[in-house]
């Protein structure tokens, strides 16, 4: 098995759980903070899916893994958005949540 594929599948489980949990939280508590978390988690799942596509050789015209290619920029932008929005949403939600 391709090492990139093995790593991608291993990371797909926790990022999928992150997306599921943030979606569940958004369905219960609709707000800007939870929306940021859902968008951030979806972007992180997009990064993992991009790596799965790279490992399996899907969409070869995207030139996955090559610098200055469309696949590289999709992966990069999704990683930046995911790694910034999810923690911002989590922090914003923690700071605005009422203590019972």
LUMTIVEX-330814 format. One record per residue (C-alpha): residue number from 1; chain; x, y, z; residue in one letter. Coordinates in nm, 4 decimals. Layout:
<atoms>
num|chaine|u|v|w|residu
NUM|A|X|Y|Z|A .
...
</atoms>
This chain:
<atoms>
num|chaine|u|v|w|residu
1|A|0.0000|0.0000|0.0000|X .
2|A|0.1162|0.3499|-0.0804|X .
3|A|0.2410|0.5261|0.2382|X .
4|A|0.0610|0.8465|0.1415|X .
5|A|-0.2642|0.6542|0.1082|X .
6|A|-0.2175|0.4828|0.4443|X .
7|A|-0.1501|0.8125|0.6195|X .
8|A|-0.4430|0.9801|0.4460|X .
9|A|-0.6853|0.7062|0.5431|X .
10|A|-0.5557|0.7146|0.9015|X .
11|A|-0.6138|1.0913|0.9198|X .
12|A|-0.9523|1.0674|0.7487|X .
13|A|-1.1086|0.9082|1.0577|X .
14|A|-1.0285|1.1874|1.3089|X .
15|A|-1.1035|1.4673|1.0628|X .
16|A|-1.4318|1.2993|0.9746|X .
17|A|-1.5158|1.2795|1.3431|X .
18|A|-1.4250|1.6466|1.3783|X .
19|A|-1.6591|1.7368|1.0923|X .
20|A|-1.9369|1.5182|1.2314|X .
21|A|-1.9045|1.6678|1.5794|X .
22|A|-1.8959|2.0265|1.4589|X .
23|A|-2.1951|1.9637|1.2304|X .
24|A|-2.3864|1.8122|1.5207|X .
25|A|-2.2991|2.1097|1.7378|X .
26|A|-2.4069|2.3488|1.4615|X .
27|A|-2.7432|2.1726|1.4320|X .
28|A|-2.8030|2.2243|1.8033|X .
29|A|-2.6608|2.5738|1.8418|X .
30|A|-2.6684|2.7850|1.5293|X .
31|A|-2.4197|3.0672|1.5534|X .
32|A|-2.1193|3.2225|1.3908|X .
33|A|-1.8717|3.0321|1.6079|X .
34|A|-2.0157|2.6917|1.5220|X .
35|A|-2.0399|2.7899|1.1556|X .
36|A|-1.6671|2.8717|1.1591|X .
37|A|-1.6003|2.5324|1.3135|X .
38|A|-1.8018|2.3499|1.0469|X .
39|A|-1.6317|2.5362|0.7623|X .
40|A|-1.2891|2.4800|0.9174|X .
41|A|-1.3520|2.1090|0.9705|X .
42|A|-1.4841|2.0727|0.6142|X .
43|A|-1.1679|2.2347|0.4812|X .
44|A|-0.9543|1.9937|0.6831|X .
45|A|-1.1503|1.7019|0.5368|X .
46|A|-1.0906|1.8533|0.1914|X .
47|A|-0.7157|1.8477|0.2622|X .
48|A|-0.7337|1.4795|0.3516|X .
49|A|-0.9424|1.4006|0.0437|X .
50|A|-0.6880|1.5867|-0.1707|X .
51|A|-0.4162|1.3618|-0.0299|X .
52|A|-0.6251|1.0509|-0.0974|X .
53|A|-0.6731|1.1675|-0.4573|X .
54|A|-0.2990|1.2278|-0.4841|X .
55|A|-0.2151|0.8821|-0.3493|X .
56|A|-0.4620|0.7047|-0.5773|X .
57|A|-0.3676|0.9057|-0.8835|X .
58|A|-0.7176|1.0402|-0.9360|X .
59|A|-0.7555|1.3540|-1.1458|X .
60|A|-0.4044|1.3400|-1.2938|X .
61|A|-0.4520|1.6720|-1.4720|X .
62|A|-0.4582|1.8426|-1.1318|X .
63|A|-0.0914|1.7417|-1.0863|X .
64|A|-0.1386|1.6534|-0.7196|X .
65|A|0.1762|1.6962|-0.5135|X .
66|A|0.3587|1.9155|-0.7630|X .
67|A|0.4518|2.2670|-0.6660|X .
68|A|0.2661|2.5477|-0.8499|X .
69|A|-0.0156|2.3177|-0.9600|X .
70|A|-0.3905|2.3475|-0.9129|X .
71|A|-0.3964|2.0515|-0.6740|X .
72|A|-0.1225|2.2053|-0.4631|X .
73|A|-0.3091|2.5329|-0.4270|X .
74|A|-0.6402|2.3629|-0.3461|X .
75|A|-0.4628|2.1681|-0.0740|X .
76|A|-0.2785|2.4756|0.0556|X .
77|A|-0.5800|2.7071|0.0674|X .
78|A|-0.7991|2.4421|0.2315|X .
79|A|-0.5303|2.3783|0.4947|X .
80|A|-0.4884|2.7485|0.5728|X .
81|A|-0.8627|2.8110|0.5948|X .
82|A|-0.9231|2.4964|0.8006|X .
83|A|-0.6381|2.5577|1.0431|X .
84|A|-0.7481|2.9162|1.0985|X .
85|A|-1.1292|2.8984|1.1043|X .
86|A|-1.1743|2.5920|1.3239|X .
87|A|-0.9665|2.7203|1.6190|X .
88|A|-1.1109|3.0711|1.5814|X .
89|A|-1.4632|2.9279|1.5946|X .
90|A|-1.3776|2.7092|1.8912|X .
91|A|-1.2196|2.9985|2.0813|X .
92|A|-1.5025|3.2362|1.9943|X .
93|A|-1.7570|2.9768|2.1075|X .
94|A|-1.5708|2.9138|2.4336|X .
95|A|-1.5466|3.2833|2.5132|X .
96|A|-1.9125|3.3620|2.4416|X .
97|A|-2.0687|3.0531|2.6014|X .
98|A|-2.2602|3.1177|2.9214|X .
99|A|-2.1436|2.9363|3.2325|X .
100|A|-2.4235|2.7471|3.4040|X .
</atoms>
